[in-house]
Amino acid sequence: MMKKTPAELTVMKSLAFLAVVFQSALLYIMNHHSPHAEEAIMMGMLFHFVKFSAPVFVFLVGFHMAQQKEAIHYRRYVSHKWTELMIPYIVWSFVYFILFSSHLHASEVMKQLVLGEAAPHLWYVVMIIQFHLLILIIVPFFRWLDQKKYWKSFIIVSSIIYIGFITFISPIVQSESYIHYVDRTFLAYFFYFCLGGVAAYTLPSWRKFVIQAIPLNTFLFLSLFIVVGYELFISQSIFSIDLTEITYLKPSMVLYVTSEIFLLYGLSITIVQTKSRLYTALRFIGRYTYGAYIGHVFFLHMFAPMIPTTMYSMLQAVILFLITTIASIGICYMVHATPLSLLLIGQTREHRTLSIPTISKLKKGIPS
């Protein structure tokens, strides 16, 4: 079924995908090429800057799930999500088993499949499928909130609960026990999902607020960017920065990422309104983000050895990012019309996009 999707959401999805690939490129160069301390600092700052990817994806899932207006056929819905999300996940997991591991026992394979550990980025699929499995609870709850007009109270209460929860589990996710796997449960990201639901149900007001808040939110974002950067550098030596230690699950990162989501939404609205080649390119990328997301690490490891190590580490990361992005999207585009599309990239769908008012109309509060 065709869905009416606000055009800015497609842009946000593409930006989140590009952020993931850039994170992966930075991580690879940091872990394999030992950059100088000055470059490591710069790469740590850039890594923070593009750290919004997973929360934005969760936000988008919350938005789309809130658009469910018809009766939900649970078995049909779950079957569709299994085909769309889980089949490509399982196929690519076995590709990564071959790429990264050897002589895995059946029990270890099953554990990594369940926990999303076949590759560093697959935890997201394990986490996001949980929201889809809870749709029979989530959608009626969103509808009840809309009937009662409790959205402001809901987002305030959920933000307080979420900050408290993150404060409590922050030390746990750094432990070595099985408890730390709470980081890949829906509970660890539910606030961004709720934020997406609020945006879907209050779209005209949401757009107006996002645009009007840009000046203040820009100052807030820059302040929080300094805070999370400071936390990184005081917790680690500048000569041994470990980007894998940067986590979403601490209060400062929650505030930082939330601020960045608002900015990205405003930026996405601006990009849509320009109708430029950038918008056309991001719209094209948005058709293949899931398949490119789960497969991009394979292409990154394929092309990384070809990049000369004599150049600056930052330049290596940028080149690796560009090559991986082109390869991931290009392969998805080529297999889209083949039987392999079901196995490798899921079922991509075209969404009708809704036009948005101009920035001046949003500032005046004219709804779309």
C-alpha positions as CSV (number, residue, x, y, z in Angstrom):
1,M,0.0,0.0,0.0
2,M,1.3,3.5,-0.9
3,K,2.0,5.6,2.1
4,K,2.0,9.4,2.2
5,T,5.5,10.2,3.6
6,P,6.6,13.7,4.3
7,A,9.5,14.4,1.9
8,E,11.8,15.6,4.7
9,L,11.7,12.1,6.3
10,T,13.2,10.6,3.2
11,V,16.0,13.2,3.4
12,M,16.6,12.4,7.1
13,K,16.7,8.7,6.4
14,S,19.4,9.2,3.7
15,L,21.4,11.5,6.0
16,A,21.3,8.9,8.7
17,F,22.5,6.3,6.3
18,L,25.4,8.5,5.2
19,A,26.2,9.1,8.9
20,V,26.4,5.3,9.5
21,V,28.8,4.8,6.6
22,F,31.0,7.7,7.8
23,Q,31.1,6.3,11.3
24,S,32.2,2.9,9.9
25,A,34.9,4.5,7.8
26,L,36.2,6.5,10.8
27,L,36.2,3.4,13.0
28,Y,38.1,1.3,10.4
29,I,40.8,3.9,10.0
30,M,41.1,4.5,13.7
31,N,41.4,0.7,14.4
32,H,43.7,-0.3,11.5
33,H,45.8,2.7,10.6
34,S,46.8,4.3,14.0
35,P,46.4,8.0,13.1
36,H,48.4,10.7,14.7
37,A,47.0,12.3,17.9
38,E,45.9,15.4,16.2
39,E,44.0,13.4,13.5
40,A,42.5,11.1,16.2
41,I,41.0,14.2,18.0
42,M,39.5,15.4,14.8
43,M,38.1,12.0,14.0
44,G,36.6,11.8,17.5
45,M,34.9,15.1,17.0
46,L,33.5,14.1,13.6
47,F,32.4,10.8,15.0
48,H,30.3,12.6,17.6
49,F,28.9,14.9,14.9
50,V,27.5,12.0,12.9
51,K,26.4,9.9,15.9
52,F,22.8,10.7,15.3
53,S,22.2,7.8,12.9
54,A,20.5,5.1,15.0
55,P,18.2,7.5,17.0
56,V,17.1,9.1,13.7
57,F,16.2,5.7,12.3
58,V,14.2,4.9,15.5
59,F,12.5,8.3,15.2
60,L,11.5,7.5,11.6
61,V,10.1,4.1,12.6
62,G,8.1,5.8,15.3
63,F,6.8,8.3,12.8
64,H,5.8,5.6,10.2
65,M,4.2,3.4,12.8
66,A,2.1,6.3,14.1
67,Q,0.7,6.6,10.5
68,Q,-1.1,3.3,10.9
69,K,-4.7,4.4,10.6
70,E,-6.3,1.1,9.6
71,A,-7.0,-2.1,11.5
72,I,-3.8,-4.0,12.0
73,H,-3.6,-7.6,10.8
74,Y,-0.8,-8.7,13.2
75,R,0.2,-11.9,11.4
76,R,0.3,-10.2,8.0
77,Y,2.3,-7.3,9.5
78,V,4.9,-9.5,11.2
79,S,5.2,-11.6,8.1
80,H,5.8,-8.5,6.0
81,K,8.5,-7.2,8.4
82,W,10.1,-10.7,8.5
83,T,10.5,-10.5,4.7
84,E,11.5,-6.9,4.6
85,L,13.9,-6.8,7.6
86,M,14.9,-10.2,8.9
87,I,15.6,-12.3,5.8
88,P,18.3,-9.8,4.5
89,Y,19.5,-9.6,8.1
90,I,20.0,-13.4,8.3
91,V,21.6,-13.6,4.9
92,W,24.1,-10.8,5.6
93,S,24.8,-12.2,9.0
94,F,26.1,-15.4,7.4
95,V,28.2,-13.3,5.0
96,Y,29.8,-11.6,8.0
97,F,30.3,-14.9,9.7
98,I,32.4,-15.9,6.7
99,L,34.1,-12.6,6.6
100,F,35.0,-12.0,10.2
101,S,34.8,-15.4,11.9
102,S,36.0,-19.0,11.5
103,H,35.1,-22.3,13.0
104,L,32.0,-21.0,14.8
105,H,29.9,-23.5,16.6
106,A,26.1,-23.7,16.0
107,S,25.4,-22.3,19.5
108,E,27.7,-19.3,18.8
109,V,26.1,-18.7,15.4
110,M,22.7,-18.6,17.1
111,K,23.8,-16.3,19.8
112,Q,25.3,-13.8,17.4
113,L,22.1,-14.0,15.2
114,V,19.9,-13.3,18.2
115,L,22.1,-10.5,19.6
116,G,23.1,-8.9,16.3
117,E,26.8,-9.5,16.8
118,A,27.8,-10.9,13.4
119,A,28.9,-7.4,12.5
120,P,29.2,-4.2,14.5
121,H,26.1,-2.5,13.0
122,L,23.6,-5.4,13.0
123,W,22.5,-4.8,16.6
124,Y,20.2,-2.2,15.2
125,V,18.0,-4.7,13.4
126,V,17.7,-6.8,16.6
127,M,16.6,-3.7,18.4
128,I,14.2,-2.2,15.9
129,I,12.3,-5.4,15.2
130,Q,11.1,-5.3,18.8
131,F,9.1,-2.1,18.1
132,H,7.4,-3.8,15.2
133,L,6.5,-6.8,17.3
134,L,4.8,-4.5,19.8
135,I,2.7,-2.7,17.2
136,L,-0.6,-4.0,18.7
137,I,0.2,-2.1,21.9
138,I,1.9,0.9,20.4
139,V,-0.6,2.0,17.8
140,P,-3.7,1.9,20.1
141,F,-1.7,3.8,22.7
142,F,-0.8,6.5,20.2
143,R,-4.4,6.8,19.1
144,W,-5.5,7.2,22.7
145,L,-3.0,9.9,23.3
146,D,-4.2,11.7,20.2
147,Q,-7.9,11.5,21.3
148,K,-7.0,12.9,24.7
149,K,-4.6,15.5,23.3
150,Y,-2.0,14.4,25.9
151,W,1.0,14.9,23.5
152,K,2.8,17.6,25.5
153,S,2.4,15.8,28.8
154,F,3.4,12.5,27.2
155,I,6.7,13.8,25.7
156,I,7.6,15.6,29.0
157,V,6.9,12.5,31.1
158,S,8.6,10.1,28.7
159,S,11.7,12.3,28.5
160,I,12.0,12.4,32.3
161,I,11.5,8.6,32.5
162,Y,14.0,8.0,29.7
163,I,16.7,10.2,31.2
164,G,16.3,8.4,34.5
165,F,16.5,5.0,32.8
166,I,19.6,6.0,30.8
167,T,21.3,7.3,34.0
168,F,20.5,4.0,35.7
169,I,21.7,1.7,32.9
170,S,24.7,3.8,31.8
171,P,27.2,1.9,34.1
172,I,25.6,-1.4,33.2
173,V,26.2,-1.3,29.5
174,Q,29.9,-0.9,30.2
175,S,30.0,-4.2,32.1
176,E,31.0,-7.6,30.7
177,S,27.9,-9.5,32.0
178,Y,24.8,-10.4,29.9
179,I,23.0,-7.5,31.5
180,H,24.8,-5.1,29.2
181,Y,22.8,-6.4,26.3
182,V,20.0,-4.0,27.4
183,D,21.7,-1.7,24.9
184,R,20.0,-3.5,22.1
185,T,16.5,-3.6,23.5
186,F,13.7,-1.3,22.5
187,L,13.8,0.2,26.1
188,A,17.2,1.8,25.4
189,Y,15.8,3.9,22.5
190,F,12.1,4.3,23.2
191,F,12.2,8.1,23.6
192,Y,13.3,8.7,20.0
193,F,10.5,6.4,18.9
194,C,8.0,8.4,21.0
195,L,9.4,11.6,19.5
196,G,8.7,10.2,16.0
197,G,5.1,9.4,17.1
198,V,4.6,12.9,18.4
199,A,5.9,14.4,15.2
200,A,3.6,12.2,13.0
201,Y,0.4,13.2,15.0
202,T,1.3,16.9,15.3
203,L,3.0,17.4,12.0
204,P,2.1,21.1,11.3
205,S,2.8,22.2,14.8
206,W,6.0,20.0,14.9
207,R,7.3,21.6,11.7
208,K,6.6,25.1,13.0
209,F,8.3,24.4,16.3
210,V,11.4,22.9,14.7
211,I,11.9,25.9,12.4
212,Q,11.2,28.5,15.1
213,A,13.6,26.7,17.5
214,I,16.6,26.7,15.1
215,P,18.4,29.7,16.6
216,L,18.2,28.6,20.2
217,N,18.6,24.9,19.4
218,T,21.8,25.7,17.4
219,F,23.3,27.3,20.4
220,L,22.2,24.3,22.5
221,F,23.6,21.8,20.0
222,L,27.0,23.5,19.9
223,S,27.1,23.6,23.7
224,L,26.3,19.9,24.0
225,F,28.8,19.1,21.3
226,I,31.5,20.7,23.4
227,V,30.2,18.8,26.5
228,V,30.3,15.3,24.9
229,G,33.6,16.0,23.3
230,Y,35.1,17.1,26.6
231,E,33.7,13.9,28.2
232,L,35.4,11.8,25.5
233,F,38.8,13.4,25.9
234,I,38.9,13.4,29.7
235,S,37.9,9.7,29.8
236,Q,40.6,8.6,27.4
237,S,44.1,9.6,26.5
238,I,44.3,11.6,23.2
239,F,47.0,9.1,22.2
240,S,44.6,6.1,22.5
241,I,41.1,7.3,21.6
242,D,38.6,4.4,21.2
243,L,35.6,5.4,19.2
244,T,33.8,2.2,20.2
245,E,33.5,3.5,23.7
246,I,31.2,6.4,22.5
247,T,27.7,5.3,23.5
248,Y,24.2,6.7,23.0
249,L,23.3,5.5,26.5
250,K,24.4,8.4,28.7
251,P,22.4,11.5,29.7
252,S,24.6,14.0,27.9
253,M,24.4,12.0,24.6
254,V,20.6,11.8,24.9
255,L,20.3,15.6,25.1
256,Y,22.9,16.0,22.4
257,V,21.3,13.6,19.9
258,T,17.8,15.0,20.6
259,S,19.0,18.5,19.8
260,E,20.6,17.2,16.7
261,I,17.4,15.5,15.6
262,F,15.6,18.8,15.7
263,L,18.3,20.5,13.7
264,L,18.3,17.7,11.1
265,Y,14.6,17.9,10.7
266,G,14.9,21.7,10.0
267,L,17.8,21.0,7.6
268,S,15.8,18.3,5.8
269,I,12.9,20.7,5.3
270,T,15.3,23.3,3.8
271,I,16.8,20.7,1.5
272,V,13.4,19.6,0.3
273,Q,12.3,23.2,-0.4
274,T,15.4,23.9,-2.5
275,K,14.5,21.0,-4.9
276,S,18.2,20.9,-5.8
277,R,20.4,18.1,-7.1
278,L,21.2,17.3,-3.5
279,Y,17.6,16.6,-2.7
280,T,17.3,14.4,-5.8
281,A,20.4,12.5,-4.8
282,L,19.2,12.0,-1.2
283,R,15.8,10.9,-2.4
284,F,17.4,8.3,-4.6
285,I,19.6,7.1,-1.7
286,G,16.5,6.8,0.5
287,R,15.1,4.0,-1.7
288,Y,17.9,1.7,-0.8
289,T,19.0,2.6,2.7
290,Y,18.2,-0.6,4.5
291,G,19.9,-2.9,2.1
292,A,22.9,-0.6,1.8
293,Y,23.0,-0.2,5.6
294,I,23.3,-3.9,6.4
295,G,25.7,-4.6,3.5
296,H,27.9,-1.5,3.7
297,V,30.5,-3.1,6.1
298,F,31.2,-5.8,3.6
299,F,32.0,-3.3,0.9
300,L,34.0,-1.2,3.4
301,H,36.3,-4.1,4.2
302,M,36.5,-5.0,0.5
303,F,37.8,-1.6,-0.6
304,A,39.7,-0.5,2.5
305,P,43.0,-2.4,1.6
306,M,43.1,-0.5,-1.7
307,I,43.4,2.9,-0.1
308,P,47.0,4.1,0.2
309,T,48.1,4.4,3.8
310,T,50.6,7.2,3.0
311,M,48.0,9.9,2.9
312,Y,46.4,11.6,5.9
313,S,44.1,9.4,8.0
314,M,41.2,11.8,7.6
315,L,41.6,11.8,3.8
316,Q,41.6,7.9,3.9
317,A,38.4,8.0,5.9
318,V,36.7,10.3,3.5
319,I,37.7,8.3,0.5
320,L,36.7,5.1,2.1
321,F,33.3,6.7,3.0
322,L,32.7,7.8,-0.6
323,I,33.7,4.5,-2.2
324,T,31.6,2.4,0.3
325,T,28.6,4.7,-0.1
326,I,28.7,4.4,-3.9
327,A,29.3,0.7,-3.9
328,S,26.5,0.0,-1.3
329,I,23.9,2.1,-3.0
330,G,25.0,0.9,-6.5
331,I,24.8,-2.8,-5.7
332,C,21.3,-2.3,-4.1
333,Y,20.2,-0.4,-7.2
334,M,21.4,-3.2,-9.5
335,V,19.9,-6.1,-7.6
336,H,16.6,-4.3,-6.9
337,A,14.9,-5.7,-10.0
338,T,16.3,-9.2,-9.5
339,P,15.2,-12.2,-7.4
340,L,18.2,-11.4,-5.1
341,S,16.5,-8.3,-3.9
342,L,14.4,-10.3,-1.4
343,L,17.5,-11.9,0.1
344,L,19.9,-8.9,0.1
345,I,17.9,-5.7,0.5
346,G,14.4,-6.6,1.5
347,Q,11.3,-5.3,-0.2
348,T,11.9,-1.6,-1.1
349,R,8.7,0.4,-1.5
350,E,7.9,3.7,-3.2
351,H,6.3,6.2,-0.9
352,R,4.3,9.1,-2.0
353,T,5.7,12.2,-0.5
354,L,3.8,15.2,0.9
355,S,4.8,18.7,0.0
356,I,5.7,21.1,2.7
357,P,5.1,24.8,3.1
358,T,7.9,27.3,2.8
359,I,10.0,28.4,5.7
360,S,8.2,31.7,5.9
361,K,4.8,30.0,6.1
362,L,6.1,27.6,8.8
363,K,7.3,30.6,10.9
364,K,3.8,32.1,10.6
365,G,2.2,28.9,11.7
366,I,0.4,28.1,8.5
367,P,-0.2,24.3,8.6
368,S,0.6,22.0,5.7
